[in-house]
């Protein structure tokens, strides 16, 4: 009974952390003025050619500065790693690689579409690729941590497969 309450409390904490992560992510994707997310510019900006912006950032990395390159390329990947970790932890169906990858892609596509419609940021197919890559990396982090956790539980005798029941 005590173990069940502990699991329920931990699950509630995970859900809360996921909600906070999504709120912070949405803030930075749609509202952060220091990230160029303002409503003052009312033009559509988009890139539909895969790898075009990634290539541009790499070619002009010295002109743009290291911070801009890291923020765009690494930031788009890193921002979605938690998404790829939380999905399989919270939803059993997402413990399958392809399903998690699809949800990461769909969420990123939704974000980019909203940015286009609201005219904040830009719709960039490269961002979708980088965000999806981040979600996939997050999924692999989940898989590794899950295997470590299962191995630890199995060896320690706390909930492992080999635990004897009285």
C-alpha positions in Angstrom: 0.0 0.0 0.0 2.8 2.4 0.9 4.7 1.6 -2.3 1.5 2.3 -4.3 1.1 5.7 -2.8 4.8 6.5 -3.4 4.4 5.5 -7.1 1.2 7.7 -7.4 3.0 10.6 -5.8 6.0 10.2 -8.1 3.7 10.0 -11.1 2.0 13.2 -10.0 5.4 14.9 -9.8 6.3 13.7 -13.3 3.0 15.0 -14.7 3.6 18.4 -12.9 7.2 18.6 -14.2 6.0 17.8 -17.8 3.4 20.5 -17.5 6.0 23.0 -16.3 8.4 22.0 -19.1 5.6 22.5 -21.7 4.7 25.9 -20.2 8.4 27.1 -20.3 8.9 25.7 -23.8 5.8 27.5 -25.0 6.9 30.7 -23.4 10.3 30.6 -25.2 8.8 29.4 -28.5 6.0 32.0 -28.7 6.4 34.9 -26.2 10.1 35.5 -25.3 11.0 38.9 -26.6 14.7 38.3 -26.1 14.3 35.4 -28.6 12.8 37.6 -31.2 9.2 36.5 -30.4 7.3 39.7 -30.8 4.1 40.7 -32.6 5.7 43.9 -34.0 6.8 42.3 -37.2 3.8 41.1 -39.2 5.3 39.2 -42.1 5.5 35.5 -42.8 8.9 33.9 -42.5 9.4 30.3 -43.5 11.9 27.8 -44.8 10.7 24.7 -46.6 14.0 23.4 -47.9 15.5 20.8 -45.6 19.0 21.6 -44.2 19.0 25.1 -45.8 19.1 27.0 -42.5 21.4 24.5 -40.8 23.8 24.9 -43.7 23.5 28.7 -43.5 24.2 28.8 -39.8 27.2 26.6 -40.3 28.7 28.5 -43.3 28.2 31.9 -41.6 29.1 30.7 -38.0 31.9 33.2 -37.7 29.8 36.1 -38.9 26.7 35.1 -36.8 28.7 34.3 -33.7 29.1 31.1 -31.8 26.1 32.0 -29.5 23.7 32.3 -32.4 24.8 29.0 -33.9 24.7 27.1 -30.6 21.3 28.6 -29.7 19.8 27.7 -33.0 21.3 24.3 -33.7 22.0 22.8 -30.3 19.1 24.7 -28.7 16.5 23.2 -31.0 17.8 19.7 -30.2 18.1 20.3 -26.5 14.7 21.9 -26.1 13.0 18.7 -27.2 15.1 16.1 -25.3 12.8 16.4 -22.2 9.8 15.8 -24.5 11.3 12.5 -25.6 12.0 11.5 -22.0 8.6 12.4 -20.5 6.4 10.8 -23.2 7.5 7.2 -22.6 7.6 7.7 -18.8 4.0 9.0 -18.7 2.4 7.1 -21.6 3.0 3.4 -22.0 2.2 3.5 -25.7 5.0 5.9 -26.3 7.6 3.3 -25.1 7.8 2.4 -28.8 10.4 4.3 -30.7 8.4 5.1 -33.8 5.4 6.3 -31.9 7.5 8.7 -29.7 9.3 9.9 -32.8 6.0 10.6 -34.5 4.7 12.5 -31.5 7.9 14.6 -31.4 7.5 15.3 -35.1 3.8 16.2 -34.7 4.4 18.5 -31.7 7.3 20.3 -33.5 5.2 20.7 -36.7 2.4 22.1 -34.6 4.8 24.6 -32.9 6.2 25.7 -36.3 2.7 26.0 -37.7 1.5 28.2 -34.8 4.7 30.3 -35.2 3.8 30.8 -38.9 0.1 31.6 -38.2 0.9 34.0 -35.3 3.8 35.5 -37.2 6.2 34.9 -34.3 9.5 33.4 -35.2 9.4 31.5 -38.4 8.2 28.2 -39.8 11.4 26.3 -40.5 11.6 22.7 -41.6 15.1 22.5 -40.2 13.7 23.3 -36.7 11.3 20.4 -37.1 14.2 18.1 -38.0 16.3 19.3 -35.0 13.4 19.2 -32.6 12.5 15.7 -33.7 16.2 14.7 -33.3 16.0 16.1 -29.8 12.9 14.1 -29.0 14.6 10.9 -30.3 17.7 11.6 -28.2 15.4 12.0 -25.2 13.7 8.7 -26.0 17.1 7.0 -26.0 17.9 8.6 -22.6 14.7 7.2 -21.3 15.5 3.7 -22.7 19.0 3.8 -21.0 17.7 5.1 -17.7 14.8 2.5 -17.7 17.3 -0.4 -18.3 19.5 0.9 -15.5 16.5 1.2 -13.2 15.3 -2.3 -14.0 18.8 -3.8 -13.5 19.1 -2.0 -10.2 15.7 -3.1 -9.0 16.5 -6.7 -10.1 19.9 -6.8 -8.2 18.7 -5.0 -5.1 15.6 -7.2 -4.7 13.2 -4.2 -4.7 10.5 -5.0 -7.2 12.7 -6.9 -9.7 11.7 -10.0 -11.6 13.5 -12.3 -9.3 12.0 -11.0 -6.1 10.5 -13.8 -3.9 6.9 -13.4 -2.8 5.9 -14.5 0.7 
